Amino acid sequence: MKGTSDFLSGIAAVSASNVWAVGNDRTGLDPYGPYFTFIEHWNGSAWRVIKSPSPGSENNGLAAAAHVPATSRVWAVGFKQTNNIYQTLAEFYC
């Protein structure tokens, strides 16, 4: 994990060699943020950090991941925060 405070809060397994984990990443010294989306992918032999968008100007986070049956697609859902307003955030990965 890359930040000073990372945590994973959701996981979706498409197969033994296609697993996605999502959560938050915080860099810097402020314990309250900013937070960024954080995604890792397991390819059967190693975890790799995947670049993901963090569109909120204050905080962003992913809380859950879900595999779409009969496909290799995964959705991740969470939040973005701008001007103290929270909105739903959904991200799609293949």
C-alpha positions in Angstrom: 0.0 0.0 0.0 1.3 3.4 -0.9 -0.1 6.1 1.4 0.5 7.0 5.1 -2.9 5.6 6.0 -4.5 3.1 3.6 -7.4 0.8 4.3 -9.5 -1.7 2.3 -13.2 -1.9 2.9 -14.5 -4.1 0.0 -13.5 -7.0 -2.2 -14.8 -8.8 -5.3 -13.4 -12.0 -6.6 -14.1 -12.8 -10.3 -11.8 -15.8 -10.1 -8.7 -17.0 -8.3 -6.6 -14.9 -10.6 -8.9 -11.8 -10.8 -9.6 -10.2 -7.4 -10.3 -6.5 -6.8 -10.0 -4.8 -3.4 -11.2 -1.2 -2.8 -10.9 1.4 0.0 -9.2 4.7 0.8 -5.7 6.2 0.8 -4.6 9.2 2.8 -1.2 10.9 2.3 0.1 13.6 4.5 -0.2 14.3 8.2 -3.8 15.4 8.6 -5.7 12.5 10.1 -9.0 13.8 8.6 -7.8 13.8 5.0 -7.8 14.4 2.2 -8.7 10.8 1.3 -8.5 9.4 -2.2 -9.9 6.3 -3.8 -7.7 3.2 -3.5 -7.9 0.1 -5.6 -5.7 -3.0 -5.8 -5.9 -5.9 -8.2 -4.7 -9.5 -7.7 -3.7 -11.3 -10.9 -3.1 -14.7 -9.3 0.5 -14.0 -8.2 0.8 -10.4 -7.0 -1.2 -7.4 -5.9 -0.9 -4.2 -8.0 -2.2 -0.7 -7.1 -4.6 0.5 -9.9 -4.9 4.2 -10.6 -8.4 5.4 -9.9 -10.2 8.7 -10.1 -10.9 10.8 -7.0 -13.2 13.5 -8.4 -14.1 15.1 -5.0 -12.0 18.1 -4.1 -12.0 17.3 -0.3 -12.4 13.5 0.2 -13.1 10.4 -1.8 -13.5 6.8 -0.8 -14.7 3.4 -2.0 -16.7 1.3 0.4 -17.7 -1.8 -1.6 -17.0 -3.8 -4.7 -19.3 -6.2 -6.6 -18.6 -8.7 -9.4 -21.1 -8.7 -12.2 -22.0 -12.5 -12.8 -21.1 -14.1 -16.2 -18.6 -11.2 -16.9 -15.2 -10.2 -15.7 -16.6 -6.7 -14.7 -16.4 -5.2 -11.3 -18.2 -2.1 -9.9 -16.9 -0.2 -6.9 -19.1 2.3 -5.0 -18.4 4.9 -2.4 -18.5 8.7 -2.1 -16.9 12.0 -3.2 -16.9 15.2 -1.1 -16.7 18.8 -2.4 -17.7 21.9 -0.4 -18.8 19.6 2.5 -21.4 18.0 0.2 -21.2 14.2 -0.1 -22.3 12.5 -3.3 -22.4 8.9 -4.5 -19.4 7.7 -6.5 -19.4 4.6 -8.7 -16.4 3.3 -10.7 -16.3 0.5 -13.3 -13.4 -1.9 -14.0 -12.9 -4.7 -16.4 
